[in-house]
Amino acid sequence: MVELLQKAYGETDPQYGCHPDERPIEEHLSKGIINLDKPSGPTSHEIDSWVKRILKCEKTGHGGTLDPRVTGVLPIGIDTATRAIQLLLEAPKEYVCLLRLHEDVGESTIRDILEEFTGKIFQTPPLRSAVKRELRVRTIYYVNILEIDGQDALFRIGCEAGTYIRKYCHDVGEALGCGAHMAELRRTRVGDFKEDETLKTLQDVNDAYHYWKEDDDEAPLRECVFPMETAATHLKKIVVRDSAVDALCHGADLAAGGILSLSEGINKDETLVVMTLKDEMVAAGKAMATTPEMEMAEKGIMVDIKKVFMEPGTYPMMWK
């Protein structure tokens, strides 16, 4: 789609901007995200500081806190990408959980209750949480039972951002009348960051950095670090004209005249990302209209920009 737009409008210039995968290694690193495999023990903030020390960068940030004993996918943003990593806070999550019931209720009962706890559920955040403790609705997309052994049930759960799995297990036990707790938990997905060959350990990151610095081999580091645009793959998008980019970088909202293409099914107040013709992420904001309304509009503000990721001056100033 982007290539077709480039040919149709012919307004992208090789003198400014570049495709995320073609950034020089220093820029790639400063606008990068690591799909890190968090070990059990350290806090998410400790992992941040260790990555910062390994890469000798200015700052790091993670996309969704994991408790010290929880392992698995912990996306880490580097420098500029620490702003983009916040987009993952709204992304769907997946976990593999070991639920331990306090009494033996039988396999069929366990299967029935987990099926009942799928779809829309009510949940109050636990006492130790960073959010206000009030009743909320969260969506459980699926619960796939992997194994049941007596009072233990191992299952894979896909859920809406902001779902507390520890509280989910507690509520299952309350519903059964026997009590239950989360024995073990591993996060296997955050948005498009998955538990696959892209998942890297701290040792992998350390080795890749030394290959670059000592052997001038940047390939392992590029395998460890994704462009920050990967943090927005779960969100709907708007592609803008090159002439609109710098104004957005200076904090302007996106007007109808700057739009070249947009995703289907955009709803008002939905979080969107604004992209260039070269697939670079410029900003994120709140939709002020639906897809049909944006397509029909000739003027007016279409996106209320909330966060800017691209530095001013990356594209030429074409606004007054």
BALOBA-1460 file (C-alpha; in Angstrom, 3 decimals):
// residues 320
<rec num="1" residu="m" x="0.000" y="0.000" z="0.000"/>
<rec num="2" residu="v" x="2.752" y="2.466" z="0.951"/>
<rec num="3" residu="e" x="4.712" y="1.710" z="-2.231"/>
<rec num="4" residu="l" x="1.586" y="2.332" z="-4.324"/>
<rec num="5" residu="l" x="1.037" y="5.636" z="-2.544"/>
<rec num="6" residu="q" x="4.641" y="6.644" z="-3.171"/>
<rec num="7" residu="k" x="4.236" y="5.994" z="-6.889"/>
<rec num="8" residu="a" x="0.852" y="7.692" z="-7.026"/>
<rec num="9" residu="y" x="1.863" y="10.861" z="-5.224"/>
<rec num="10" residu="g" x="5.569" y="10.880" z="-6.011"/>
<rec num="11" residu="e" x="6.280" y="13.136" z="-3.061"/>
<rec num="12" residu="t" x="8.678" y="11.091" z="-0.954"/>
<rec num="13" residu="d" x="12.262" y="12.346" z="-1.202"/>
<rec num="14" residu="p" x="15.335" y="10.161" z="-0.473"/>
<rec num="15" residu="q" x="17.100" y="13.196" z="1.007"/>
<rec num="16" residu="y" x="15.090" y="12.990" z="4.239"/>
<rec num="17" residu="g" x="13.709" y="10.200" z="6.357"/>
<rec num="18" residu="c" x="14.349" y="6.514" z="5.733"/>
<rec num="19" residu="h" x="12.622" y="3.178" z="6.140"/>
<rec num="20" residu="p" x="12.978" y="1.925" z="9.756"/>
<rec num="21" residu="d" x="14.966" y="-1.157" z="8.682"/>
<rec num="22" residu="e" x="17.481" y="1.045" z="6.824"/>
<rec num="23" residu="r" x="18.484" y="3.322" z="9.688"/>
<rec num="24" residu="p" x="22.205" y="3.501" z="10.548"/>
<rec num="25" residu="i" x="23.016" y="1.225" z="13.476"/>
<rec num="26" residu="e" x="23.403" y="4.086" z="15.985"/>
<rec num="27" residu="e" x="19.982" y="5.486" z="15.056"/>
<rec num="28" residu="h" x="18.495" y="1.984" z="14.878"/>
<rec num="29" residu="l" x="19.674" y="1.383" z="18.438"/>
<rec num="30" residu="s" x="18.410" y="4.710" z="19.808"/>
<rec num="31" residu="k" x="14.979" y="4.076" z="18.233"/>
<rec num="32" residu="g" x="14.862" y="0.388" z="19.049"/>
<rec num="33" residu="i" x="12.923" y="-2.104" z="21.140"/>
<rec num="34" residu="i" x="14.225" y="-5.425" z="22.467"/>
<rec num="35" residu="n" x="11.928" y="-8.432" z="22.860"/>
<rec num="36" residu="l" x="13.524" y="-9.470" z="26.148"/>
<rec num="37" residu="d" x="13.013" y="-12.722" z="28.045"/>
<rec num="38" residu="k" x="12.705" y="-11.611" z="31.674"/>
<rec num="39" residu="p" x="14.118" y="-14.127" z="34.169"/>
<rec num="40" residu="s" x="12.574" y="-14.849" z="37.569"/>
<rec num="41" residu="g" x="13.934" y="-12.731" z="40.420"/>
<rec num="42" residu="p" x="14.711" y="-9.161" z="39.313"/>
<rec num="43" residu="t" x="12.093" y="-6.444" z="38.982"/>
<rec num="44" residu="s" x="11.208" y="-4.978" z="35.588"/>
<rec num="45" residu="h" x="12.979" y="-1.745" z="36.574"/>
<rec num="46" residu="e" x="16.151" y="-3.682" z="37.403"/>
<rec num="47" residu="i" x="16.014" y="-5.264" z="33.944"/>
<rec num="48" residu="d" x="15.720" y="-1.744" z="32.478"/>
<rec num="49" residu="s" x="18.846" y="-0.603" z="34.289"/>
<rec num="50" residu="w" x="20.838" y="-3.675" z="33.231"/>
<rec num="51" residu="v" x="19.957" y="-3.158" z="29.562"/>
<rec num="52" residu="k" x="20.873" y="0.519" z="29.905"/>
<rec num="53" residu="r" x="24.265" y="-0.460" z="31.340"/>
<rec num="54" residu="i" x="24.906" y="-3.093" z="28.642"/>
<rec num="55" residu="l" x="24.059" y="-0.795" z="25.724"/>
<rec num="56" residu="k" x="25.531" y="2.351" z="27.323"/>
<rec num="57" residu="c" x="22.412" y="4.298" z="26.314"/>
<rec num="58" residu="e" x="20.801" y="7.298" z="27.990"/>
<rec num="59" residu="k" x="17.523" y="5.710" z="29.045"/>
<rec num="60" residu="t" x="15.389" y="2.583" z="28.796"/>
<rec num="61" residu="g" x="11.772" y="1.718" z="29.606"/>
<rec num="62" residu="h" x="9.608" y="-1.409" z="29.560"/>
<rec num="63" residu="g" x="6.222" y="-2.117" z="28.042"/>
<rec num="64" residu="g" x="4.116" y="-3.559" z="30.853"/>
<rec num="65" residu="t" x="5.531" y="-4.393" z="34.295"/>
<rec num="66" residu="l" x="6.066" y="-8.009" z="35.338"/>
<rec num="67" residu="d" x="6.285" y="-9.040" z="38.985"/>
<rec num="68" residu="p" x="9.742" y="-10.258" z="40.094"/>
<rec num="69" residu="r" x="8.779" y="-13.971" z="40.051"/>
<rec num="70" residu="v" x="7.016" y="-13.738" z="36.673"/>
<rec num="71" residu="t" x="9.054" y="-14.537" z="33.554"/>
<rec num="72" residu="g" x="8.677" y="-14.022" z="29.821"/>
<rec num="73" residu="v" x="8.147" y="-11.293" z="27.241"/>
<rec num="74" residu="l" x="9.238" y="-7.849" z="28.487"/>
<rec num="75" residu="p" x="9.685" y="-5.372" z="25.606"/>
<rec num="76" residu="i" x="12.402" y="-2.819" z="26.434"/>
<rec num="77" residu="g" x="12.491" y="0.552" z="24.658"/>
<rec num="78" residu="i" x="15.802" y="2.374" z="24.155"/>
<rec num="79" residu="d" x="16.233" y="6.180" z="24.248"/>
<rec num="80" residu="t" x="13.667" y="7.660" z="21.805"/>
<rec num="81" residu="a" x="11.713" y="4.395" z="21.793"/>
<rec num="82" residu="t" x="10.921" y="4.764" z="25.504"/>
<rec num="83" residu="r" x="8.105" y="7.072" z="24.387"/>
<rec num="84" residu="a" x="6.843" y="4.564" z="21.825"/>
<rec num="85" residu="i" x="6.984" y="1.637" z="24.253"/>
<rec num="86" residu="q" x="4.046" y="3.182" z="26.124"/>
<rec num="87" residu="l" x="1.817" y="2.233" z="23.179"/>
<rec num="88" residu="l" x="2.220" y="-1.391" z="24.257"/>
<rec num="89" residu="l" x="0.430" y="-0.685" z="27.525"/>
<rec num="90" residu="e" x="-2.832" y="-0.878" z="25.531"/>
<rec num="91" residu="a" x="-1.813" y="-4.001" z="23.588"/>
<rec num="92" residu="p" x="-3.428" y="-7.424" z="24.230"/>
<rec num="93" residu="k" x="-1.392" y="-9.817" z="26.384"/>
<rec num="94" residu="e" x="-0.997" y="-13.592" z="26.555"/>
<rec num="95" residu="y" x="0.211" y="-15.712" z="29.469"/>
<rec num="96" residu="v" x="0.763" y="-19.339" z="30.422"/>
<rec num="97" residu="c" x="-0.445" y="-19.796" z="33.986"/>
<rec num="98" residu="l" x="-0.332" y="-22.577" z="36.544"/>
<rec num="99" residu="l" x="-3.473" y="-22.369" z="38.694"/>
<rec num="100" residu="r" x="-3.448" y="-24.243" z="41.990"/>
<rec num="101" residu="l" x="-6.804" y="-25.006" z="43.595"/>
<rec num="102" residu="h" x="-6.963" y="-25.488" z="47.369"/>
<rec num="103" residu="e" x="-9.236" y="-28.524" z="47.046"/>
<rec num="104" residu="d" x="-9.708" y="-31.246" z="44.429"/>
<rec num="105" residu="v" x="-12.923" y="-30.354" z="42.557"/>
<rec num="106" residu="g" x="-12.521" y="-32.611" z="39.529"/>
<rec num="107" residu="e" x="-11.357" y="-31.969" z="35.987"/>
<rec num="108" residu="s" x="-14.789" y="-31.292" z="34.510"/>
<rec num="109" residu="t" x="-15.489" y="-28.609" z="37.146"/>
<rec num="110" residu="i" x="-12.186" y="-26.898" z="36.364"/>
<rec num="111" residu="r" x="-12.952" y="-26.885" z="32.648"/>
<rec num="112" residu="d" x="-16.432" y="-25.499" z="33.246"/>
<rec num="113" residu="i" x="-15.278" y="-22.644" z="35.505"/>
<rec num="114" residu="l" x="-12.491" y="-21.542" z="33.145"/>
<rec num="115" residu="e" x="-14.971" y="-21.499" z="30.278"/>
<rec num="116" residu="e" x="-17.268" y="-19.379" z="32.443"/>
<rec num="117" residu="f" x="-14.381" y="-16.977" z="33.136"/>
<rec num="118" residu="t" x="-14.001" y="-16.200" z="29.411"/>
<rec num="119" residu="g" x="-15.358" y="-13.091" z="27.679"/>
<rec num="120" residu="k" x="-16.287" y="-10.031" z="29.731"/>
<rec num="121" residu="i" x="-15.347" y="-10.327" z="33.400"/>
<rec num="122" residu="f" x="-15.451" y="-7.946" z="36.375"/>
<rec num="123" residu="q" x="-12.196" y="-7.419" z="38.204"/>
<rec num="124" residu="t" x="-10.934" y="-5.214" z="41.031"/>
<rec num="125" residu="p" x="-7.147" y="-4.588" z="40.956"/>
<rec num="126" residu="p" x="-5.250" y="-6.184" z="43.863"/>
<rec num="127" residu="l" x="-4.028" y="-4.172" z="46.867"/>
<rec num="128" residu="r" x="-0.508" y="-4.032" z="45.447"/>
<rec num="129" residu="s" x="-1.233" y="-2.288" z="42.160"/>
<rec num="130" residu="a" x="-0.365" y="1.016" z="40.518"/>
<rec num="131" residu="v" x="-3.965" y="1.826" z="39.582"/>
<rec num="132" residu="k" x="-7.047" y="2.905" z="41.507"/>
<rec num="133" residu="r" x="-8.847" y="-0.008" z="43.149"/>
<rec num="134" residu="e" x="-12.262" y="0.150" z="41.523"/>
<rec num="135" residu="l" x="-14.375" y="-2.455" z="39.745"/>
<rec num="136" residu="r" x="-13.454" y="-2.724" z="36.056"/>
<rec num="137" residu="v" x="-14.569" y="-4.776" z="33.076"/>
<rec num="138" residu="r" x="-11.853" y="-6.716" z="31.242"/>
<rec num="139" residu="t" x="-12.110" y="-9.080" z="28.281"/>
<rec num="140" residu="i" x="-10.654" y="-12.598" z="28.355"/>
<rec num="141" residu="y" x="-10.265" y="-13.506" z="24.681"/>
<rec num="142" residu="y" x="-9.529" y="-17.202" z="25.190"/>
<rec num="143" residu="v" x="-8.501" y="-19.770" z="27.794"/>
<rec num="144" residu="n" x="-6.837" y="-22.884" z="26.350"/>
<rec num="145" residu="i" x="-6.317" y="-25.621" z="28.925"/>
<rec num="146" residu="l" x="-2.950" y="-27.337" z="28.405"/>
<rec num="147" residu="e" x="-2.996" y="-29.840" z="31.261"/>
<rec num="148" residu="i" x="-4.938" y="-30.687" z="34.430"/>
<rec num="149" residu="d" x="-3.296" y="-32.725" z="37.171"/>
<rec num="150" residu="g" x="-5.352" y="-33.031" z="40.345"/>
<rec num="151" residu="q" x="-5.588" y="-29.561" z="41.890"/>
<rec num="152" residu="d" x="-3.266" y="-27.993" z="39.288"/>
<rec num="153" residu="a" x="-4.450" y="-26.551" z="35.964"/>
<rec num="154" residu="l" x="-2.019" y="-25.264" z="33.333"/>
<rec num="155" residu="f" x="-3.620" y="-22.964" z="30.770"/>
<rec num="156" residu="r" x="-2.848" y="-20.326" z="28.142"/>
<rec num="157" residu="i" x="-4.867" y="-17.133" z="28.472"/>
<rec num="158" residu="g" x="-5.248" y="-14.203" z="26.062"/>
<rec num="159" residu="c" x="-6.576" y="-11.059" z="27.668"/>
<rec num="160" residu="e" x="-7.157" y="-7.343" z="27.421"/>
<rec num="161" residu="a" x="-4.465" y="-4.999" z="28.713"/>
<rec num="162" residu="g" x="-4.864" y="-4.295" z="32.413"/>
<rec num="163" residu="t" x="-6.029" y="-7.796" z="33.356"/>
<rec num="164" residu="y" x="-4.488" y="-9.127" z="36.584"/>
<rec num="165" residu="i" x="-3.895" y="-12.864" z="36.248"/>
<rec num="166" residu="r" x="-3.161" y="-13.306" z="39.960"/>
<rec num="167" residu="k" x="-6.566" y="-11.766" z="40.739"/>
<rec num="168" residu="y" x="-8.136" y="-13.880" z="37.965"/>
<rec num="169" residu="c" x="-6.917" y="-17.053" z="39.710"/>
<rec num="170" residu="h" x="-8.138" y="-15.810" z="43.085"/>
<rec num="171" residu="d" x="-11.590" y="-15.057" z="41.659"/>
<rec num="172" residu="v" x="-11.802" y="-18.512" z="40.062"/>
<rec num="173" residu="g" x="-11.131" y="-20.026" z="43.480"/>
<rec num="174" residu="e" x="-13.769" y="-17.793" z="45.080"/>
<rec num="175" residu="a" x="-16.331" y="-18.852" z="42.459"/>
<rec num="176" residu="l" x="-15.597" y="-22.516" z="43.149"/>
<rec num="177" residu="g" x="-15.801" y="-21.968" z="46.901"/>
<rec num="178" residu="c" x="-12.516" y="-23.741" z="47.562"/>
<rec num="179" residu="g" x="-9.942" y="-21.001" z="47.027"/>
<rec num="180" residu="a" x="-7.100" y="-20.899" z="44.495"/>
<rec num="181" residu="h" x="-3.901" y="-19.028" z="43.739"/>
<rec num="182" residu="m" x="-1.501" y="-18.429" z="40.891"/>
<rec num="183" residu="a" x="1.432" y="-20.799" z="41.365"/>
<rec num="184" residu="e" x="3.486" y="-19.772" z="38.330"/>
<rec num="185" residu="l" x="3.138" y="-17.307" z="35.456"/>
<rec num="186" residu="r" x="4.955" y="-16.631" z="32.201"/>
<rec num="187" residu="r" x="4.021" y="-13.916" z="29.705"/>
<rec num="188" residu="t" x="4.191" y="-15.220" z="26.144"/>
<rec num="189" residu="r" x="2.964" y="-12.235" z="24.145"/>
<rec num="190" residu="v" x="2.634" y="-8.434" z="24.244"/>
<rec num="191" residu="g" x="1.088" y="-7.107" z="21.037"/>
<rec num="192" residu="d" x="3.289" y="-8.526" z="18.270"/>
<rec num="193" residu="f" x="6.195" y="-9.328" z="20.605"/>
<rec num="194" residu="k" x="6.016" y="-13.096" z="21.088"/>
<rec num="195" residu="e" x="7.777" y="-16.007" z="22.720"/>
<rec num="196" residu="d" x="9.592" y="-17.119" z="19.561"/>
<rec num="197" residu="e" x="13.040" y="-16.905" z="17.964"/>
<rec num="198" residu="t" x="13.008" y="-13.102" z="18.397"/>
<rec num="199" residu="l" x="12.931" y="-13.409" z="22.206"/>
<rec num="200" residu="k" x="16.394" y="-12.551" z="23.563"/>
<rec num="201" residu="t" x="18.093" y="-12.992" z="26.928"/>
<rec num="202" residu="l" x="20.256" y="-10.375" z="28.646"/>
<rec num="203" residu="q" x="23.284" y="-12.456" z="27.644"/>
<rec num="204" residu="d" x="22.193" y="-12.349" z="23.983"/>
<rec num="205" residu="v" x="21.991" y="-8.543" z="24.151"/>
<rec num="206" residu="n" x="25.375" y="-8.288" z="25.853"/>
<rec num="207" residu="d" x="27.023" y="-10.561" z="23.264"/>
<rec num="208" residu="a" x="25.447" y="-8.672" z="20.341"/>
<rec num="209" residu="y" x="26.690" y="-5.333" z="21.670"/>
<rec num="210" residu="h" x="30.239" y="-6.648" z="22.008"/>
<rec num="211" residu="y" x="30.184" y="-8.137" z="18.498"/>
<rec num="212" residu="w" x="29.343" y="-4.648" z="17.238"/>
<rec num="213" residu="k" x="31.898" y="-2.779" z="19.333"/>
<rec num="214" residu="e" x="34.788" y="-5.266" z="19.172"/>
<rec num="215" residu="d" x="34.292" y="-6.961" z="15.781"/>
<rec num="216" residu="d" x="32.415" y="-4.203" z="13.929"/>
<rec num="217" residu="d" x="29.651" y="-6.741" z="13.249"/>
<rec num="218" residu="e" x="26.247" y="-5.084" z="13.651"/>
<rec num="219" residu="a" x="24.178" y="-8.044" z="12.397"/>
<rec num="220" residu="p" x="23.609" y="-9.682" z="15.836"/>
<rec num="221" residu="l" x="22.552" y="-6.346" z="17.316"/>
<rec num="222" residu="r" x="20.050" y="-5.778" z="14.517"/>
<rec num="223" residu="e" x="18.639" y="-9.231" z="15.269"/>
<rec num="224" residu="c" x="18.167" y="-8.219" z="18.917"/>
<rec num="225" residu="v" x="16.708" y="-4.760" z="18.335"/>
<rec num="226" residu="f" x="13.452" y="-4.016" z="16.495"/>
<rec num="227" residu="p" x="12.463" y="-0.596" z="15.125"/>
<rec num="228" residu="m" x="10.224" y="1.318" z="17.537"/>
<rec num="229" residu="e" x="7.442" y="1.108" z="14.927"/>
<rec num="230" residu="t" x="6.929" y="-2.517" z="16.062"/>
<rec num="231" residu="a" x="5.281" y="-1.170" z="19.219"/>
<rec num="232" residu="a" x="2.369" y="0.135" z="17.148"/>
<rec num="233" residu="t" x="1.498" y="-2.894" z="15.013"/>
<rec num="234" residu="h" x="-1.674" y="-3.534" z="17.054"/>
<rec num="235" residu="l" x="-3.008" y="-0.008" z="16.395"/>
<rec num="236" residu="k" x="-4.799" y="1.437" z="13.370"/>
<rec num="237" residu="k" x="-2.813" y="3.838" z="11.228"/>
<rec num="238" residu="i" x="-2.938" y="6.980" z="9.129"/>
<rec num="239" residu="v" x="-0.331" y="7.699" z="6.433"/>
<rec num="240" residu="v" x="0.370" y="11.403" z="5.878"/>
<rec num="241" residu="r" x="1.974" y="13.559" z="3.212"/>
<rec num="242" residu="d" x="5.645" y="14.441" z="3.596"/>
<rec num="243" residu="s" x="4.595" y="18.094" z="3.687"/>
<rec num="244" residu="a" x="2.597" y="17.481" z="6.894"/>
<rec num="245" residu="v" x="5.284" y="15.641" z="8.858"/>
<rec num="246" residu="d" x="7.299" y="18.519" z="10.313"/>
<rec num="247" residu="a" x="4.200" y="20.366" z="11.501"/>
<rec num="248" residu="l" x="3.190" y="17.230" z="13.433"/>
<rec num="249" residu="c" x="6.704" y="17.030" z="14.898"/>
<rec num="250" residu="h" x="6.213" y="20.554" z="16.250"/>
<rec num="251" residu="g" x="2.995" y="19.508" z="18.012"/>
<rec num="252" residu="a" x="0.334" y="20.394" z="15.435"/>
<rec num="253" residu="d" x="-2.790" y="18.237" z="15.231"/>
<rec num="254" residu="l" x="-3.457" y="16.337" z="12.008"/>
<rec num="255" residu="a" x="-5.847" y="18.050" z="9.603"/>
<rec num="256" residu="a" x="-7.792" y="16.344" z="6.818"/>
<rec num="257" residu="g" x="-5.586" y="17.793" z="4.079"/>
<rec num="258" residu="g" x="-2.503" y="15.960" z="5.348"/>
<rec num="259" residu="i" x="-3.991" y="12.458" z="5.099"/>
<rec num="260" residu="l" x="-3.092" y="10.116" z="2.238"/>
<rec num="261" residu="s" x="-4.534" y="6.829" z="3.519"/>
<rec num="262" residu="l" x="-6.000" y="5.332" z="6.672"/>
<rec num="263" residu="s" x="-7.011" y="2.026" z="8.200"/>
<rec num="264" residu="e" x="-10.556" y="0.744" z="7.934"/>
<rec num="265" residu="g" x="-12.816" y="0.678" z="10.957"/>
<rec num="266" residu="i" x="-11.415" y="3.659" z="12.864"/>
<rec num="267" residu="n" x="-13.715" y="4.735" z="15.689"/>
<rec num="268" residu="k" x="-13.926" y="8.147" z="17.300"/>
<rec num="269" residu="d" x="-11.639" y="8.534" z="20.369"/>
<rec num="270" residu="e" x="-9.581" y="5.485" z="19.333"/>
<rec num="271" residu="t" x="-5.785" y="5.654" z="19.686"/>
<rec num="272" residu="l" x="-4.086" y="5.872" z="16.259"/>
<rec num="273" residu="v" x="-0.526" y="6.126" z="14.994"/>
<rec num="274" residu="v" x="0.524" y="8.538" z="12.255"/>
<rec num="275" residu="m" x="3.034" y="7.192" z="9.719"/>
<rec num="276" residu="t" x="5.114" y="8.582" z="6.847"/>
<rec num="277" residu="l" x="5.244" y="7.152" z="3.334"/>
<rec num="278" residu="k" x="8.506" y="5.478" z="4.401"/>
<rec num="279" residu="d" x="6.746" y="3.589" z="7.231"/>
<rec num="280" residu="e" x="8.258" y="5.802" z="9.957"/>
<rec num="281" residu="m" x="6.192" y="6.500" z="13.050"/>
<rec num="282" residu="v" x="5.636" y="10.226" z="13.513"/>
<rec num="283" residu="a" x="3.133" y="10.480" z="16.355"/>
<rec num="284" residu="a" x="0.157" y="8.943" z="18.125"/>
<rec num="285" residu="g" x="-3.145" y="10.558" z="18.970"/>
<rec num="286" residu="k" x="-6.877" y="10.286" z="19.445"/>
<rec num="287" residu="a" x="-9.196" y="9.941" z="16.438"/>
<rec num="288" residu="m" x="-11.627" y="12.849" z="16.170"/>
<rec num="289" residu="a" x="-13.761" y="11.099" z="13.546"/>
<rec num="290" residu="t" x="-14.488" y="7.670" z="12.047"/>
<rec num="291" residu="t" x="-12.913" y="6.276" z="8.878"/>
<rec num="292" residu="p" x="-15.864" y="7.267" z="6.611"/>
<rec num="293" residu="e" x="-15.953" y="10.756" z="8.127"/>
<rec num="294" residu="m" x="-12.209" y="11.230" z="7.571"/>
<rec num="295" residu="e" x="-12.468" y="10.015" z="3.983"/>
<rec num="296" residu="m" x="-15.225" y="12.532" z="3.267"/>
<rec num="297" residu="a" x="-13.689" y="15.484" z="5.126"/>
<rec num="298" residu="e" x="-11.967" y="18.270" z="3.188"/>
<rec num="299" residu="k" x="-10.908" y="20.277" z="6.248"/>
<rec num="300" residu="g" x="-10.867" y="20.123" z="10.015"/>
<rec num="301" residu="i" x="-8.798" y="18.302" z="12.662"/>
<rec num="302" residu="m" x="-8.938" y="14.524" z="12.276"/>
<rec num="303" residu="v" x="-6.416" y="13.415" z="14.936"/>
<rec num="304" residu="d" x="-5.686" y="15.063" z="18.272"/>
<rec num="305" residu="i" x="-1.934" y="14.411" z="18.606"/>
<rec num="306" residu="k" x="-0.921" y="13.218" z="22.080"/>
<rec num="307" residu="k" x="2.651" y="11.922" z="21.648"/>
<rec num="308" residu="v" x="5.331" y="12.810" z="19.082"/>
<rec num="309" residu="f" x="8.109" y="10.316" z="18.318"/>
<rec num="310" residu="m" x="9.951" y="11.953" z="15.408"/>
<rec num="311" residu="e" x="12.396" y="14.807" z="15.937"/>
<rec num="312" residu="p" x="11.537" y="18.182" z="14.312"/>
<rec num="313" residu="g" x="13.683" y="18.831" z="11.248"/>
<rec num="314" residu="t" x="13.706" y="15.195" z="10.129"/>
<rec num="315" residu="y" x="11.498" y="16.336" z="7.236"/>
<rec num="316" residu="p" x="11.636" y="19.861" z="5.729"/>
<rec num="317" residu="m" x="9.383" y="22.563" z="7.075"/>
<rec num="318" residu="m" x="6.555" y="23.101" z="4.564"/>
<rec num="319" residu="w" x="4.167" y="24.999" z="6.791"/>
<rec num="320" residu="k" x="3.771" y="28.624" z="7.915"/>
